[in-house]
Each structure stands twice: as C-alpha cells, then as structure tokens.
Amino acid sequence: MADAFGAPALEQLGLKARFRDPDTVAQPSRALEELAPSFQKVSGARAMASRLELARSSSGSLRTFAEGVRRIAEQLLRDSQD
C-alpha cells in the first residue's frame, strides 16, 4: 500500500494488530480511505493489484482465490491441448 499510494508511513501497517490479518478488517474500503485519502475503489484496487505479491500476502482468502484461478487456468490449458 505504501507504494501504491506514495505514502511511506503505510510501510509498517501490517505490523499493527488491526491489520495483521486483512481478512478480518471490517469495511476495508473505509479503512483504506482513512489511511490513504487519495484511495478510490477502482483506481486504488488497480494500484494495489499491480504491486501485489501473493507469496507475501497475509490474506488467506486472497491466496485461496488465486489458487482457484490458477487451477482453472491450468485445466483450460489442458483442455485446449486435447
């Protein structure tokens, strides 16, 4: 997030108890607006996604989603080769 919004102060955000598990943050878009006033849902999501490192993500739901997409893509690739 620090990179996405040009806010170095957000660099250590994941160390705070409230944000340690991003899946438990209530109203995440509102929390993002408070932390990064320039945040807007669509452009903010794009900015964060372009810098996302799944291996470093502490979001279990994000890792599960990405794994599901990977499996579907692999199956589609196998099906197209048959």
C-alpha positions in Angstrom: 0.0 0.0 0.0 2.8 2.4 0.7 4.0 2.1 -2.9 0.5 2.1 -4.4 -0.4 5.4 -2.7 3.0 7.0 -2.3 2.7 7.0 1.4 5.8 5.6 3.1 4.1 5.8 6.5 1.9 2.9 5.5 5.0 0.6 5.1 4.7 -0.8 8.7 0.9 -1.1 8.6 0.8 -4.9 8.6 2.6 -4.9 12.0 -0.4 -3.3 13.7 -2.8 -5.8 15.3 -5.8 -4.3 13.4 -4.3 -5.0 10.0 -2.3 -8.2 10.7 -5.0 -10.3 9.2 -6.5 -8.3 6.3 -9.5 -10.7 6.1 -10.8 -9.5 9.5 -10.8 -5.8 8.7 -14.4 -4.5 8.8 -15.2 -2.2 5.9 -11.8 -2.4 4.3 -12.6 0.3 1.7 -13.4 2.7 4.5 -10.2 1.8 6.4 -8.2 2.4 3.2 -9.9 5.8 2.7 -8.8 6.8 6.3 -5.2 5.6 5.7 -4.8 6.9 2.2 -7.2 9.8 1.4 -6.4 9.5 -2.3 -7.9 6.0 -2.3 -10.8 5.3 -4.7 -12.1 1.8 -5.1 -11.4 1.2 -8.8 -8.1 3.1 -9.2 -7.0 2.0 -5.7 -7.6 -1.6 -6.5 -5.7 -1.3 -9.7 -2.8 0.4 -8.0 -2.6 -2.2 -5.3 -3.0 -5.2 -7.7 -0.1 -4.0 -9.8 2.2 -4.3 -6.8 0.7 -7.4 -5.2 3.0 -10.2 -4.2 0.9 -13.3 -3.4 3.8 -15.0 -1.7 4.0 -12.2 0.9 0.2 -11.7 1.3 -1.2 -12.5 4.8 -4.7 -12.8 3.3 -5.8 -16.4 3.3 -8.9 -15.6 1.2 -6.7 -14.0 -1.5 -4.3 -16.9 -1.6 -7.3 -19.3 -1.9 -8.8 -17.2 -4.7 -5.5 -17.1 -6.6 -5.0 -20.8 -6.2 -8.5 -21.4 -7.6 -7.8 -19.2 -10.6 -4.5 -21.0 -11.2 -6.3 -24.4 -11.2 -9.0 -23.2 -13.6 -6.3 -21.7 -16.0 -4.3 -25.0 -15.9 -7.5 -27.0 -16.7 -8.4 -24.7 -19.5 -4.9 -25.0 -20.9 -5.0 -28.8 -20.7 -8.5 -28.9 -22.3 -7.3 -26.7 -25.2 -4.4 -29.0 -25.9 -6.6 -32.1 -26.2 
